[in-house]
Amino acid sequence: MQKNCRVKGLDIIKGIAIIIVVCIHSTQRLHLANWLEVLTQYGRFGCQAFLLVSGFSLTLSSERKGK
């Protein structure tokens, strides 16, 4: 595997998870459109997905460096 190889799918999942977490925090102060409010119902999954993907990415990075 290449040393600087990134898995784009993991970056996409992380990005979506970040957006979900930001939306859930935004609902505390702002009134959002109905479709965004539906998205915020799944906010807890955004945080869990971000942590899971970040941990997996760190493991891949560690393996590439040989540590």
C-alpha positions, -999 to +999 in steps of 0.1 A: +000+000+000+013+035-008+025+056+021+003+087+014-027+068+001-061+080+015-093+062+015-118+087+000-148+068+012-137+072+048-133+109+042-168+112+028-183+093+057-164+116+081-176+147+063-212+136+064-209+127+101-195+162+108-224+178+089-249+158+110-232+168+143-232+205+133-269+203+123-278+187+157-260+215+175-275+242+153-310+231+162-304+243+198-304+279+186-319+280+151-351+269+135-341+247+106-360+235+075-381+203+081-356+181+062-327+193+083-347+187+115-353+151+103-315+148+098-308+160+133-328+131+148-299+110+137-272+133+153-261+107+178-251+084+149-230+112+134-208+114+164-205+076+166-197+073+129-171+100+131-153+083+161-155+049+144-141+061+111-114+082+128-103+052+148-102+031+117-082+058+098-057+060+126-052+023+126-046+023+088-022+052+092-003+034+119+000+002+098+013+022+068+040+037+090+050+003+103+044+011+140 
